């Protein structure tokens, strides 16, 4: 309960009073926007100064803000010269009926306009992240919307755009996502990419932890382990990466290590770099792993050369190269089995 001095008495401001005041401000803003459209929509092109003169009852600051919003959303085109800025309508439909655009501007799907228990963050705290939709999870990462588009609406747009293949989101650039939703700023894009990468690493660690209790004693077990531990690399890798899996004397997985990125070549994958982490892990054996971004896991001549070279180096160090697994979106292949 809040109160405000009113003459000699104090009039309490209840939630209802505050809600009425907010609704009043929304209606005022709606009317101002409708007034701007009524004035400017019959004019095909106008300068900023003309817009301010035609809309003399509105403040110049308000007119400038609305023109900027219309340009960002592709409703107006802006042309700049040394003398002035000129605007021309691009979206004729908005000129005819701006009601939907105005409604989205003043209220839309703003998070604070939602009942508290329907807001993504509050729902996560109440029922857990696993109960939220993809759109709600994205809205939490986006966090803050822009005028005319809330984080909730932005999350829905991204969810719909990537509904058929959510993994494509990880490979999307900032400008690509901003074309889907104007709420994708540098900050929200960074938060999205960080959240996706953190989730991928947590998932990978969980897989390794589960599999670390099962020894790898066959080609099938090696492929199964690599399919899970390197699923992101197999399906989303855009360039070749070379990894190793270190194993204990009982062939239990110890850890995975990235060795190099780039086209696999026997001259580039040096035994020193490959076996250094294996020695550090006190590994008895290793599995070599790399991906084929093309999706086809068929081993190349270079793949066989790398395998042979590292197998011989491992013998000198007393570390067995159990296998070399090529992972790809169309399936994984054991080089040992393909010989």
Residue pairs with C-beta under 8 A, 6 or more apart in sequence:
1 12
1 13
1 14
2 12
2 13
3 10
3 11
3 12
3 13
4 10
4 11
4 13
26 106
26 107
29 105
29 106
30 102
30 103
30 106
32 58
32 62
33 66
33 98
33 102
33 105
33 106
34 98
34 102
35 55
35 57
35 58
36 55
36 58
36 63
36 66
37 95
37 98
37 102
39 54
39 55
40 46
40 51
40 54
40 55
41 89
41 95
41 96
41 98
43 50
43 54
44 88
44 89
45 86
45 87
45 88
45 89
46 54
46 86
46 87
47 84
47 85
47 86
47 87
48 63
48 64
48 67
48 84
48 85
48 87
49 84
51 63
51 67
51 87
52 60
52 63
52 64
55 63
67 76
67 78
67 87
69 105
69 147
69 148
70 76
70 87
70 94
71 77
71 78
71 87
72 182
73 101
73 148
73 182
74 90
74 91
75 89
75 90
75 91
75 94
75 101
76 87
76 88
76 89
76 90
77 87
77 88
77 89
77 90
78 85
78 86
78 87
79 85
79 86
79 87
79 88
80 86
89 95
94 101
101 148
104 148
104 149
105 147
105 148
107 113
108 148
108 149
108 150
108 153
109 150
109 152
109 153
109 156
110 145
110 150
110 152
111 119
111 120
111 139
111 145
111 150
111 151
111 152
114 152
116 122
117 123
117 126
120 132
120 136
120 137
120 139
120 140
120 151
120 152
120 155
121 140
123 131
123 132
123 136
124 132
124 136
124 140
129 137
132 140
133 159
134 155
134 159
134 166
135 152
135 155
135 156
135 158
135 159
135 160
136 152
136 155
137 155
138 154
138 155
138 158
138 159
138 192
139 150
139 151
139 152
139 154
139 155
139 156
140 151
140 155
141 188
141 191
141 192
141 195
142 151
142 154
142 155
142 183
142 184
142 188
142 191
142 192
143 151
143 188
143 191
144 151
144 183
144 187
144 188
145 151
145 152
145 153
145 154
145 183
146 182
146 183
146 185
148 182
149 181
149 182
149 183
150 183
151 183
151 188
153 181
153 183
154 181
154 182
154 183
154 184
154 188
157 180
157 181
158 169
158 177
158 180
158 181
158 184
161 180
162 168
162 169
167 235
167 236
169 192
169 196
170 193
170 196
170 197
170 200
170 236
171 236
171 238
174 184
174 186
174 189
177 184
177 189
177 192
178 184
178 185
178 189
184 192
200 232
204 229
204 232
207 228
207 229
208 229
208 253
208 255
208 256
211 225
211 228
211 229
211 253
212 252
212 253
212 254
213 252
214 221
214 252
215 221
215 250
215 251
215 252
216 222
216 225
216 245
216 247
216 251
216 252
216 253
216 287
216 322
217 251
219 323
219 334
219 336
219 337
222 287
222 322
222 323
222 325
222 334
223 325
223 332
223 333
223 334
225 245
225 253
225 287
226 245
226 287
226 289
226 325
226 327
226 332
227 234
227 327
227 332
229 245
229 253
229 256
230 243
230 256
230 289
230 291
230 327
231 327
233 241
233 243
233 291
233 327
234 291
234 327
234 328
234 329
234 332
235 329
237 291
237 293
238 293
239 261
239 262
239 263
239 293
240 261
240 262
240 263
240 264
240 290
240 291
240 292
240 293
241 258
241 260
241 261
241 290
241 291
242 258
242 259
242 260
242 261
242 264
242 269
242 288
242 289
242 290
242 306
243 256
243 257
243 258
243 259
243 288
243 289
243 290
244 256
244 257
244 259
244 274
244 277
244 278
244 286
244 287
244 288
244 289
245 253
245 255
245 256
245 286
245 287
245 289
246 253
246 254
246 255
246 256
246 257
246 277
246 278
246 281
246 283
246 285
246 286
247 253
247 254
247 283
247 284
247 285
247 286
247 287
247 322
248 254
248 283
248 284
249 284
251 284
251 285
251 322
254 281
254 283
255 277
255 281
256 289
257 277
259 269
259 273
259 274
259 277
260 268
260 269
260 273
262 268
264 290
264 300
264 302
264 303
264 306
265 302
265 306
266 302
266 305
266 306
266 309
269 306
269 309
269 310
271 309
271 310
271 313
271 314
274 286
274 288
274 310
274 313
275 286
275 313
275 314
275 317
275 319
278 286
278 317
278 319
279 317
279 319
283 319
284 319
284 320
285 319
285 320
285 321
285 322
286 314
286 319
286 320
286 321
286 322
287 321
287 322
287 323
287 324
287 325
288 306
288 307
288 310
288 321
288 323
288 324
288 325
289 324
289 325
289 326
289 327
290 303
290 324
290 326
290 327
291 326
291 327
291 328
292 298
292 326
292 327
292 328
293 328
294 328
295 328
295 329
295 330
296 328
296 330
297 326
297 327
297 328
297 330
297 331
297 332
297 333
298 326
298 333
299 324
299 326
299 333
299 335
299 338
303 324
303 326
303 335
304 335
304 339
306 324
307 321
307 324
307 335
307 336
310 321
310 324
311 321
314 320
314 321
322 336
323 334
323 335
323 336
323 337
324 334
324 335
324 336
325 332
325 333
325 334
325 335
326 332
326 333
326 335
